[in-house]
Amino acid sequence: MSGDSHRALRITSARGHGRRLLLRFDEVDTLDGARSLAGGHLAVTEAPPAPNDFFYSHEISGWTCEDGSGRRIGIATGVAETPAGPMLTLDAPGRKDVLVPFVRPIVVRMDRDGKRIVLDLPEGLLDL
């Protein structure tokens, strides 16, 4: 597809393939049909609700990050995929962007309603 054309598609399956994500669309059933989509842009307009204890990375951007006592650490700006695994990116006052391993037990709790993330940061992590 080229130019400003738009086409609604429904994803029926997805799987990883190296550093790519292979998608199958309900409306595309031939190789030529799939090739016609190459080079286009994909915009998700409707995503299924996130299951319990799962958060979309775009969803947590802007959430407040704090320690267990409620002291504000910074604001989440997203999740970076790194060779070491997913890293929560924080905008912390007076520091460059901070990368925090997005794993338990560092991520203690995520509160969707309160838009906040409680972290138990290892000693010195903010000073890196």
N, C-alpha and C positions, 0 to 999 in steps of 0.2 A: 504494500500500500504506500502511496506517496502523497505528498502535498498535505492538505488539511483534511483528508478523508478520515472518517471515524467508523469503527465497526464494533458492535457489541459482541463479545465472546464470553463463553462460560467455560472455565477451567474444569476438566473432568479428572485429570490426574497430573501429578508433578513428581519429579524425581531428580536427584542430583546426578550430574555427569561431569566429574572433574570439578572445574571451577564454574561450571554452568548449571543452569536449572532447565531441565527439559519439561515443557508443558504440553499437554494434550487438550485441545479445545473441542467442545461438542460440535461446533459448526464447521470444523476443518477435518476432512476425512481422507485427503489425498496428499501425496508428497508435493505436488505442484501447488496445492492450496497452502501448505505450510511454507513453501519457499516464497510465496507471494507476501508473506508477513515479515520476511527477513529485512532487517534494517529499520523496522518501524519502532514506535514507542508504545510501551504497554503502561496503561494507567489502571489501577485498581480502584473501582468506584464503590464496590460493595464487598466487604470481607466478612466471613463468618465470625460470630462472636468468639473471642479468645476463650479457650477452656480454662478451668480453674488452674491457678498457679502458672499461667503462661501469659506473656505480655508481648505485644507487637512492638518492635523497636521504635516505630514512629509514634506510638502511643505514649511512651515514657519521656519523650522530649519535653522539657519544661517542668518536669516534676522536681520537687525539692528533695535534696538528699541531706540526711541528718544522721547523727550518731545515736546510740541507744538512749542518751539522756535528752535528746531533742535539740542538741546544738546543731545549727545549720552548717553543713559542709560546703554545699554548692548547689548548682542546678544541673540536672541531667540534660545533655545535649544530644544523646543518641547512644547507639551501640555500634562499636567498630568490630568487624570480623578480622581477627589477626591469626597468624600461625599458632599462637599460644592459646587461642580460643577467644570467645567473645569478651570484649572489654567495654564496660560502661564508661562513657566519656562525660566528664564533669567540667563545668565552668565554675572554678573555685576562686573566690575573691583573692586578688594579689598573687595568683599563680597562673602559669600556663595551663592549657587544658590538661586535666588529670585523667589518666587511664586506670580504671579499677577493674580487676578480674570480676566478671559477671557470673560469679559462682557462690554457692553456699560454702562455707559459713560467712563469707564476707558480706553477701547480700542477705541480711537477716530477715527483712520483711518488705513487702511491696504492698502499698495501700492504694488501690485503684480509685476509690472514692475520694480519699484525701490527697491524691496525686503526690505521694511522697514515698521515698525509698529509705529504709533504715539500713545503715551500713556499720559493720564492725571492721574498721580498717586496720591492717597490720601497722605496727609502729613504724613511722618514718615514710609511709607510702606517699603522703602529700608533699614530702620534701624532695622526691625524685625528679 
